[in-house]
């Protein structure tokens, strides 16, 4: 039950963040600041896809594994972008 709750919460957070990447002026400014403005729609779409993968992963565990790997990769790349 705890894992399902964590997956649902994580999915909701990534969905919110992915959606904000696509519609928020603040997020557009952040991506411009880091010189990544052309990747913003793509990263937003990946965030939304990953969140859906986590949500569906409750029923399809292999999908959850793939979604988790993709979202972890995006997170690590985001940390690297901020370090530079």
Long-range contacts (C-beta under 8 A, 24 or more apart in sequence): 4-58, 7-54, 7-55, 7-57, 7-58, 7-64, 8-55, 8-58, 10-51, 10-54, 10-71, 11-51, 11-52, 11-54, 11-55, 12-51, 13-51, 14-47, 14-48, 14-50, 14-51, 14-54, 14-71, 15-47, 15-48, 15-51, 15-52, 17-47, 18-43, 18-44, 18-45, 18-46, 18-47, 18-48, 18-50, 18-51, 19-44, 19-48, 20-44, 21-47, 22-48, 34-81, 34-82, 36-81, 43-74, 46-70, 46-74, 47-71, 47-74, 50-74
